[in-house]
Amino acid sequence: MAEEHSSNYLRKIIHIDMDAFYASVEQRDNPDYRGKPLVVGGLPEGRGGVVATASYEARKFGIRSAMSSKRALHLCPEAIFIRPRFAVYKEVSAKIREIFERYTDLIEPLSLDEAFLDVTYDKEGIGSAIEIAKLIRKAIKDELDLTASAGVSINKFVAKIASDFNKPDGLTFVGPSTVESFMEKLPVEKFFGVGKVTADKMKRMNIFTGADLKKLSEEQLTLHFGKIGRFFYKIVRGIDDRPVQPNRETKSVGAEDTFAYDLTDIDEMNAELDKIAQVVYNRLQRYQLKCRTVTLKIKYHDFKQITRNHSFAQGINDWATIALTAKELLLKTAPQEHKIRLLGISLSNFYETQASMTKLFNPSQLELF
């Protein structure tokens, strides 16, 4: 189904995305949580943590992933806060993987709760990606008592966007003849690589949708947005030749935040680093990785940007070490002498990265914490 412009056949790509995965598992396992606003992540007490995910009941109040738990509590004082149970989520992911494998071996996990599947040639000879997506969603519901949303299209990019269209518990198909019109109607915020800053820049250029983006040449897009401009040029035309990669290796995980005002107080900077460290720590746990290198990214009020890093002899995977290392790196840059508009933390140089990613959906082979 998805057009491979270097060949003469269309791929059939499915993106499966579990609905509010951590929260849904908790609501499944504990009847007291069902129908209530549930937040999985750091608790709001003390300095507070970060939201890993929230139930759909909580999302109605505006609670979102990566939000501070204190902010979530402010939005919904009745919310129930619980810590993640990653070992349980990995066990459920293993069962989801088993369902996928009934239909294809070309599975590219993005995290514990989502994956791409290439079903161009499926094991059962079904031939229809839409039918396979329906069967997978039914099996997840019947066997695991959870819901998943699916996007079906001719390439990874469109399939991933489509899976978000009818959440929760939905299925969206974007066929070959409708890909370009689908992309033209898409708000620019939905495009990969378009964050708040890039979206604001596009809107100042009167670019609000894919159709607006399509009016610019590849040269113009590259001039205004750098290398990713070439990606924008292709993707708005429905061109995405990236294959589904079963053994995709994660080289780094990271998170960053641009602040509403420039930070000048070291305590404020440290508090923000605590929150960012919580986000990257959660991602590290999802992939069951240990890192040897912590990198701090700083962008100043004048948009000058620097990075500082520290490497360890052994792999680390605890929040306290990540946060403390980032703070120590910050201190070495004399932060009190600058106005800081952005801070970020990334983790790399993973310990047994490839093995961890290959076994992502097979927690029996992983070292549990």
C-alpha positions in Angstrom: 0.0 0.0 0.0 2.6 2.7 0.9 4.3 3.9 -2.1 8.0 3.1 -2.3 9.3 5.5 -4.9 12.4 3.4 -5.6 10.2 0.4 -6.5 7.0 -0.4 -8.2 4.9 -1.7 -5.3 3.0 -0.2 -2.5 3.7 -1.2 1.1 1.1 -1.9 3.7 2.0 -0.3 6.9 0.2 -0.4 10.2 0.9 1.8 13.2 -0.5 0.4 16.5 -0.7 2.8 19.4 -2.1 1.6 22.7 -4.6 3.9 24.3 -3.3 5.7 27.5 -1.3 2.5 28.0 0.1 2.7 31.5 -3.1 4.2 32.8 -5.3 1.6 31.0 -3.2 -1.2 32.5 -3.7 0.2 36.0 -7.4 0.7 35.5 -7.7 -2.8 34.1 -5.9 -4.3 37.2 -7.6 -2.1 39.8 -11.3 -1.6 39.5 -11.2 1.4 42.0 -9.3 3.4 39.3 -11.9 2.8 36.5 -13.8 5.8 35.3 -11.6 8.1 37.4 -8.9 10.7 36.5 -5.7 8.6 36.9 -2.2 10.0 36.6 0.8 7.6 36.2 4.2 9.2 37.0 5.9 11.2 39.7 3.8 12.1 42.7 3.0 15.8 43.3 4.3 15.8 46.9 7.6 17.5 47.7 9.3 19.0 44.6 7.0 16.9 42.5 7.6 14.7 39.5 6.4 14.5 35.9 3.3 12.8 34.3 4.2 9.7 32.3 0.7 9.2 31.1 -2.9 10.0 32.1 -6.2 8.3 31.7 -8.7 9.8 29.3 -10.8 10.9 32.3 -7.7 13.0 33.4 -7.0 14.3 29.9 -10.4 16.0 29.9 -8.9 18.4 32.5 -6.0 19.2 30.2 -3.5 16.8 31.9 -0.8 15.6 29.4 2.4 13.6 29.4 5.6 15.4 30.5 3.5 17.9 32.5 4.6 18.5 36.0 2.6 16.5 38.5 2.0 19.7 40.6 0.4 21.3 37.5 -1.7 18.2 36.9 -2.9 18.3 40.5 -3.8 22.0 40.1 -5.8 21.2 37.0 -7.6 18.3 38.6 -7.5 18.2 42.5 -9.5 14.9 42.4 -6.9 13.1 40.3 -5.4 9.9 41.6 -1.6 9.8 41.3 0.3 6.5 41.2 3.9 5.5 40.3 4.6 3.4 37.1 5.0 -0.3 37.3 7.4 -0.8 34.4 7.8 -4.5 34.9 4.1 -5.0 34.5 4.0 -2.8 31.4 6.8 -4.8 29.8 5.0 -8.0 30.5 1.9 -6.7 28.7 4.1 -5.5 25.8 5.5 -9.0 25.4 1.9 -10.3 24.9 1.1 -7.5 22.4 4.3 -8.5 20.5 3.1 -12.1 20.4 -0.2 -10.9 18.7 1.8 -8.8 16.2 4.0 -11.8 15.3 0.9 -13.8 14.2 0.8 -11.6 11.1 4.4 -10.4 10.4 8.0 -10.4 11.6 8.6 -6.9 10.3 7.9 -5.1 13.6 9.5 -1.9 14.6 8.8 -1.0 18.3 8.9 2.8 19.1 8.3 2.2 22.8 6.5 -0.2 25.0 3.1 1.0 23.7 3.5 1.6 20.0 5.0 -0.1 17.0 5.1 -0.1 13.2 4.2 -3.3 11.3 4.9 -4.0 7.6 2.2 -6.4 6.5 2.8 -6.1 2.7 3.3 -9.9 2.8 1.5 -11.2 5.9 1.9 -14.6 7.3 -1.7 -15.6 7.1 -2.1 -14.5 3.5 -5.0 -12.1 4.4 -3.8 -9.5 2.0 -5.7 -6.6 3.6 -3.9 -4.3 6.1 -7.2 -3.0 7.3 -8.4 -6.5 8.1 -5.2 -7.3 9.9 -5.4 -4.1 12.0 -9.0 -5.1 12.9 -7.9 -8.6 14.0 -4.9 -7.2 16.0 -7.2 -4.7 17.8 -9.8 -7.4 18.5 -7.1 -9.8 19.9 -5.7 -7.0 22.2 -9.2 -6.4 23.5 -10.3 -10.0 23.9 -7.0 -11.4 25.3 -5.6 -8.4 27.3 -8.7 -6.3 28.0 -7.1 -3.2 26.6 -7.8 -1.0 23.6 -5.5 0.1 20.8 -5.8 2.6 18.0 -4.5 1.9 14.5 -3.4 3.9 11.5 -3.1 2.1 8.1 -1.5 3.6 5.1 1.2 3.4 2.5 4.1 4.6 4.7 5.2 5.1 8.3 4.7 8.8 8.6 1.0 8.8 7.4 0.2 5.6 9.3 1.5 7.2 12.6 -0.5 10.3 12.1 -3.6 8.3 11.1 -3.5 6.2 14.3 -4.0 9.4 16.3 -7.1 10.5 14.4 -9.8 8.4 16.1 -8.3 7.7 19.6 -9.2 6.0 21.7 -10.1 2.6 20.2 -10.2 3.8 16.6 -8.9 2.8 13.2 -8.1 5.2 10.4 -7.2 4.2 6.8 -5.4 6.6 4.4 -5.2 5.0 1.0 -2.8 5.7 -1.8 -5.2 8.0 -3.7 -5.9 10.1 -0.6 -2.5 10.5 0.9 -1.6 13.8 -0.6 -5.0 15.4 0.1 -4.7 14.0 3.7 -1.3 15.7 4.1 -2.6 19.0 2.6 -5.3 19.3 5.2 -3.0 18.5 8.1 -2.1 21.3 10.5 1.6 22.0 10.5 1.8 21.2 14.2 1.1 17.5 13.3 4.2 17.3 11.1 7.2 15.4 12.6 9.9 17.9 13.5 7.5 20.8 13.9 7.6 21.9 17.6 6.1 25.1 19.0 9.0 27.3 17.8 8.9 26.0 14.3 5.1 26.1 14.2 5.2 29.8 15.3 7.8 30.5 12.6 5.7 28.8 9.9 2.6 30.7 11.0 4.5 34.0 10.7 5.1 32.9 7.1 1.4 32.2 6.6 2.0 28.4 6.6 -0.8 26.8 8.6 -1.5 23.5 6.8 0.2 21.0 4.5 -1.3 22.7 1.5 0.5 26.0 2.5 3.7 24.1 3.0 3.4 22.5 -0.4 3.5 25.9 -2.1 7.2 26.3 -1.1 10.0 24.7 -3.2 12.5 22.4 -1.7 15.1 25.1 -1.9 12.9 27.6 0.0 12.1 25.1 2.7 15.8 24.3 3.2 16.6 27.9 3.3 14.1 28.7 6.0 14.3 25.4 8.1 17.6 23.8 7.3 18.0 20.1 6.5 14.6 19.1 7.8 13.1 21.4 5.1 13.9 18.6 2.6 11.9 16.2 4.8 9.0 18.6 4.9 9.1 18.9 1.1 8.9 15.1 0.6 6.4 14.2 3.4 3.8 16.8 2.4 3.7 15.0 -1.0 3.3 11.6 0.8 6.8 10.4 0.1 8.4 8.4 3.0 10.6 5.5 1.9 11.8 4.6 5.4 11.5 0.8 5.9 10.1 -0.8 9.0 13.2 -1.8 10.9 12.8 -4.7 13.3 16.2 -4.2 15.0 16.1 -0.4 15.2 18.8 0.8 17.5 18.2 3.7 19.8 21.3 5.9 19.9 20.0 8.5 22.4 17.0 9.6 24.4 16.4 13.1 25.5 14.0 15.9 26.4 14.2 19.7 26.6 12.0 22.6 27.5 11.8 26.2 26.3 10.7 28.5 29.1 8.0 31.1 29.1 10.6 33.6 30.4 14.4 33.6 30.6 15.7 31.9 33.8 18.3 33.8 35.9 17.9 32.0 39.2 20.0 28.8 39.8 17.3 27.2 42.0 14.7 27.6 39.2 17.2 26.1 36.7 17.8 23.1 39.0 14.1 22.6 39.5 13.6 22.5 35.7 16.4 20.1 35.3 14.8 17.8 37.9 11.6 17.8 35.7 13.5 17.1 32.5 15.6 14.4 34.2 12.4 12.7 35.2 11.2 12.7 31.6 14.4 11.2 30.2 14.6 8.7 33.1 11.1 7.5 32.2 12.2 7.0 28.6 15.3 5.1 29.8 13.1 2.8 31.8 10.8 2.2 28.9 13.7 0.9 26.8 15.3 -0.9 29.7 18.6 0.8 29.0 21.7 2.1 30.9 23.6 5.0 29.6 27.2 6.1 30.0 27.0 9.7 28.8 24.8 12.5 30.1 24.7 15.6 27.9 23.3 19.0 29.0 22.0 21.4 26.4 21.7 25.1 27.1 20.3 27.8 24.9 20.7 31.4 26.1 18.4 34.4 25.6 20.4 35.5 22.5 20.0 31.9 21.0 23.6 31.0 21.5 23.7 27.3 22.3 26.2 25.1 24.1 26.4 21.5 25.2 28.4 19.9 28.0 28.6 16.2 28.8 30.0 13.8 31.3 30.7 10.1 30.7 30.7 7.3 33.3 32.8 4.1 33.3 29.7 2.0 34.0 26.1 2.4 32.7 23.7 4.3 34.9 19.9 4.3 34.9 18.7 6.2 38.0 17.0 9.5 38.1 19.1 11.0 40.9 22.4 10.5 39.1 21.0 11.9 35.8 19.6 15.0 37.6 22.7 15.6 39.7 25.1 15.2 36.7 23.0 17.7 34.7 23.1 20.2 37.6 26.9 19.8 38.0 27.4 20.4 34.3 25.2 23.5 34.5 27.2 24.8 37.4 30.4 24.7 35.4 29.0 27.1 32.9 28.5 29.9 35.4 24.7 30.0 34.9 24.2 33.0 37.3 25.9 35.2 34.6 23.5 34.3 31.8 19.8 34.4 30.9 18.7 30.9 29.9 15.7 30.2 27.6 16.1 26.5 27.1 17.5 23.5 29.0 17.7 19.9 27.8 19.2 16.6 28.8 20.1 13.7 26.6 21.4 10.2 27.4 23.6 8.2 25.1 26.4 5.7 24.8 24.1 3.0 25.9 25.0 -0.2 27.7 24.1 -3.1 25.4 21.8 -0.9 23.4 21.2 -3.2 20.5 20.4 -6.2 22.7 18.0 -4.1 24.7 16.1 -2.9 21.6 16.0 -6.3 20.1 14.5 -7.7 23.3 12.2 -4.7 23.9 9.0 -6.8 23.8 10.6 -9.8 25.5 11.0 -8.8 29.1 11.8 -12.3 30.2 15.2 -11.8 28.6 15.8 -8.4 30.2 17.1 -7.6 33.6 14.2 -6.4 35.6 14.5 -3.6 38.2 
